[in-house]
Amino acid sequence: MAKNEALSPNPTTSHFQLLCSAFSTLLILAGITALVLYLIYRPSRPHFTVLGAAIYHLNKTTLAAPAIAISSSMQFTVAIHNPNSRASVQLDKLCAYLSYRDEPITPSSSLPSLYEEAGGTVVVSPVFGADIVPVSAEVEGELMNDESYGVVALQLVIMGRVSYRPGPFRSGLVGLYVKCDVLVGLKKGTAGQVPLLAQPYCIVHA
């Protein structure tokens, strides 16, 4: 009798194994569902394209010796495209500035919050200038030399936060950093729209 009881299955063990099997199946199904939803709704970083630039003045300004600063008035037009056809994008806390050789030459300019539907495009035209910006003597000298030559390489920097709304879901806010290399034709005395000498290239980190 004792031998038969030893060979018979333990009901508690059977129930535990059944629960483990069911739980494992649910985990696999949940993982497959999450993967399918990600492949369908996966967010894509927004694309930034510089469409045009207007430079009204870009001059050296002398502060208390030996400090040097740049006085400027500029406006850039930028298209922001959401390449995802299933997820919308929310852009918040946006600001932009221009730099030369990785040194800011304009104050930061705030941009409004933007909401883009799936596959949508928004165009913004931030204005830069108003205040002078201290720079190093090296940057001032090289910038003035490039301006006299007629070709100036600038970097447009845009920072902020972005969240994605894939279908019924919404991601948390993540940092956004965009840097666009812009080569413009600019000569002393020029005021207004300036030509883009090459296709601007923008790198997006989000």
N, C-alpha and C positions, 0 to 999 in steps of 0.2 A: 504493500500500500504506500509506503514511504517512497518506494522507487517510482511508482506511477505519478505521485505528486511532484517529484523532482523533474520528471520529463514534461509535465504539462506546462503550457505557456503562462507567464505571469501577467495577469490583466493590467496591472499598473504599468509594467514595461511596455506592453502593446499600445496602451493609450498614449504614453509619452512619445513613442516612436511615430505614432500617427500624427500627433500634434507637431512634432519636428518636421515631418514630411510636408504637412499642410503649410507650416510657416515658411519652409524653404520654397515651396511652390509660389506662395504669395510674394516673397521677395524677388523671385525670378520674374514673375509677371509685372511687378512694380518697376523693376529695372528695365524690362523691355518697353513698358509704357513710357517711362521717362526718356529713354533713348529715342523712341519714335517722336515724342513731342519735341525733343531738342532738335532732331533733324528737320522737323517741319517748321518750327518757330525760332530756330537759333538766331540770335541777334548778330548783326554785322556792324562794324564800326562805320560811322558816317564818313562820307568822302568830302574833302574840302578842295575847292578850286578857286584860285585867284583869277578874276575875270578882267580887272582893270585897276589902274592906279592914277591918282592925280596928286601932284606935288606942287604946292603953291609957294613954299619957300623952305629951304634947308640950309641954315647958315650957322656959322660959328659965332658964339657970344662969349665975351670975356667977363668973367666974374671977378671977384677980388683976387688980384694976382697971387699965385700963378694959376688959379683955377680956370678951367675951360669948360664950356657947355655948348650944347647944340640947341638952337631954336628952330622949330619946324612947324609946318602946317600941311597935313597930308590926309588923303582919304583913299581907302582901298575897298574894292567891291569883291565880295567873296560869296560863292555859291556853296551851300551845304546840302548834300544829297544823302538821303537814306536809301541804301541799295537793297534793303530787305523788303520783299513784297508781302510779308506776313506780320512783321513786327513794327510798331511805331517807336519813335525815339523822343525823349524829353531832354532838352539841354538847359541847364541852370547855372547861375553864378558865373556867367561868361565875362571874360575880360580879354583885351588884346593890346599888344604894343609892338613897336617895330624895333629891331635891333640891327646893329652893323658889327660884323665880326664878333658875334655873341655878346655884345655890350648894348644895353638898351639906349636908344636915342630919342624915344618919345615917352611921355607919361602913359600909364595904363588907361585904356578907355573901356568903359563898361558897355556890355551888350544886353539887350533884353532876353528874357527866357524864351526858348523856342520849342515848339511842339511840331513834330513832323509825322504825318501819316506814313503808312507803309509805302515805300517807293516815291515819297515826296521830295521836293527840293525847295529850299528857302534861300533867298538872296539878302545879304546884309551889307551895309556900307559904313563901317566904323570910321570916325573922324579922329585924327591924332594931332596933337600939338597943344597950343595954348600956354603950356608951361615949358620952361627951359629944363634941360636935363644935363647934369654934370657928366663929363666923359674924360677919358684919359687923353693925354697929349698924342699918343700913338694913334688912337682911333680917330681923333679930330683931324690929324694930318693926313691919314690915309683916305678918310672920307672926302676931304676937300680935294685931294689929288684925283680920286676917282670921278668926282663931280666935274673937275676941269677937263678930264679926259672924255667925259660924256657917257660913262657906263658905271652904274652903281649896283652892287649886289646887296640886297637887303633881306632880312628875315622877318616874316610876319609870324608872331607867336600868339596863339589863342589858347586860353586855359579855362577850365570850368569843371562841371560835373555832368555826367550823362547817365540816364537810366533807360532801360529797354522795356517795352511792353509787348512781349510776344503773345498774341492771342489773348486769352483770359488771364495771363500771368503778368507780373511786374517785377523787374529786378531791383536790387538796391542801387543807390547812387554810387558811381565809381568816378575816379578822377579822369579828366580829359586833358591831354596836352597835344597841341598841334603846332608844327613848325613848317612854314612854307618858305622855300628859297625863291626869291623874286629878283630877277635881273632887269633893271629898268634903264631906259635911255634918258639921261638927265644931264643937261648942261647948265652952267651958270646963266642966270637970267631967264630960264624957262619957268613958266608958271601955268599950271593947269594939267590936263591929261598928258601922261607920258607913255611911250610905247613899252610893251613888255618884249624884251629882246629874246626870250626863250620861254618855253612852256613852264610855268611855275610848278615846282614839285613839292607836294605836301606830305609830311609824315604824321600819322595819327597814332597816338598811344591812348588806349582806354581800357 
